[in-house]
Amino acid sequence: MDFTEEQIQRYSRHILLQDVGVEGQEKINNGKVLIVGAGGLGAPIALYLAAAGVGTIGIIDGDVVDLSNLQRQVIHFTPDVNKPKVISAKEKINLINPDVKVITYQKLLTAENALEIINDYDFVVDGTDNFPVKFLINDACVIAKKPFSHGGILRFDGQTLTYVPGSACYRCLFHSPPPPNAVPTCSQAGVLGAIAGMLGTIQAAEVLKYLTGVGDLLTNRLLTFNAKTMEFRTIKAKPTASCPVCGTHPTVTGLIDYEQAVCDIESHRKQKH
Amino acid sequence: MSKIKVNGNEQEISNPISLTELIALNNVAQPSMVSIQLNGEFVVRDDYDSTLVKEGDEVDFLYFMGGGSKTPNLRQLTDKL
């Protein structure tokens, strides 16, 4: 593609990077990335990918913006409360960079629609807040041989892993979803807002590395950090032969909608009393 | 005493102990919310009782992390507000 003068200016800091240059920027502009979840992780991911000029950004989320989201979901502003998150996100992306084509899906990713939706993209980013969809994304991407970035945050901690076909997948490390009643209870939940930005920008950097082919992806390594100590660690991982989806005798051969655990007031009361 | 590493930090254990015992020793609040790697290999949950940790082993507790959404009604949860 031929860049306009305006684009050369807009992307000049990428073009100046020796490892990226005009060619790398072209790859970014031709990239198609699906962001699952327009929340705490999806927000910084979408903002940085938009700014970087990723050609097509798909965003899937069925929720509307809630006042309690604004503490960390920086793509949504106060006047966006009650607006569908995908619409709010699309508006900001378009304002940041009109080059980006935004495709919105105002729904949940499910076993029924996952393969069809991810099929249109080069890379999938997990920005979700729940385990059923995290496992669904993993399984769909393994089955469809689609690279993706896993991201999770909790309290002061974050973790992320990049998958490409053949590398360790999320199930190689986490096997199957935790029992629904074991998912962090209200009293143990919560998240420091800036953690979402720390992790989401790492995931965005992985996307840009994948699209440009620069550097070594976070494959076969789980990066974890704790913001209280500000210590980062990478834990080596490898494809597990007994992995239910990418192992030698897979038991997960189709997609599953796992039961959704809800951290609600009732379950908290039951736990408390 | 045997020296092992748990999440990168050195720890001393008195005898070879099982992963289940190591979880208890480390005060893991919600054992069902961790996945374990022993010397870089994933360990199936059903094997936590029978898998023994010994001198020089490296154990990593990997925590399930979601996204911290789903807000409860805080006023009903706490008197502090």
Contacts between the chains, C-beta under 8 A, distances in Angstrom:
chain1	res1	chain2	res2	distance
A	37	B	67	7.0
A	39	B	67	6.2
A	39	B	69	6.1
A	40	B	67	5.9
A	40	B	68	6.6
A	40	B	69	7.3
A	41	B	67	6.4
A	66	B	71	7.3
A	68	B	71	4.3
A	69	B	69	7.9
A	72	B	68	8.0
A	127	B	67	7.5
A	128	B	66	7.7
A	128	B	67	5.9
A	129	B	66	5.3
A	129	B	67	2.7
A	129	B	68	6.5
A	129	B	69	3.6
A	129	B	70	6.9
A	130	B	66	5.6
A	130	B	67	6.8
A	130	B	69	7.5
A	130	B	70	7.9
A	131	B	64	6.7
A	131	B	66	6.0
A	134	B	66	7.3
A	152	B	64	7.3
A	152	B	65	2.9
A	152	B	66	5.9
A	152	B	67	6.8
A	153	B	65	5.8
A	153	B	66	7.7
A	153	B	67	6.1
A	153	B	68	5.6
A	154	B	63	7.0
A	154	B	65	4.4
A	154	B	66	6.5
A	154	B	68	5.9
A	155	B	68	7.4
A	157	B	63	6.9
A	157	B	65	6.3
A	158	B	65	7.0
A	159	B	62	7.6
A	159	B	63	7.4
A	159	B	65	5.1
A	172	B	42	6.2
A	173	B	35	5.8
A	173	B	37	7.3
A	173	B	42	6.3
A	173	B	62	5.8
A	174	B	35	4.8
A	174	B	62	7.0
A	174	B	64	6.4
A	175	B	35	6.5
A	175	B	42	7.1
A	175	B	44	7.1
A	175	B	45	7.3
A	178	B	32	5.4
A	178	B	33	5.5
A	178	B	64	5.1
A	179	B	32	5.7
A	182	B	30	5.9
A	182	B	32	3.8
A	182	B	33	5.9
A	183	B	33	7.5
A	183	B	64	7.7
A	183	B	66	7.0
A	184	B	30	7.2
A	184	B	33	6.8
A	184	B	66	7.3
A	186	B	72	4.3
A	186	B	77	6.3
A	187	B	77	7.4
A	188	B	29	7.0
A	188	B	30	7.5
A	189	B	68	6.1
A	189	B	70	7.4
A	190	B	68	6.3
A	191	B	67	7.7
A	191	B	68	3.1
A	196	B	68	7.8
A	222	B	62	6.5
A	224	B	62	7.7
A	233	B	7	7.4
A	233	B	8	5.9
A	235	B	37	6.7
A	235	B	60	5.1
A	235	B	62	6.8
A	236	B	40	5.2
A	237	B	37	7.3
A	237	B	40	7.5
A	237	B	42	8.0
A	238	B	40	6.7
A	238	B	41	8.0
A	240	B	41	7.7
A	240	B	42	4.7
A	242	B	42	7.4
A	242	B	44	6.8
A	243	B	42	7.9
A	262	B	70	6.5
A	263	B	70	4.5
A	263	B	72	6.2
A	264	B	70	7.5
A	264	B	72	6.4
A	265	B	72	5.2
A	265	B	73	5.4
A	265	B	76	5.6
A	265	B	77	7.3
A	268	B	72	5.9
A	268	B	77	6.3
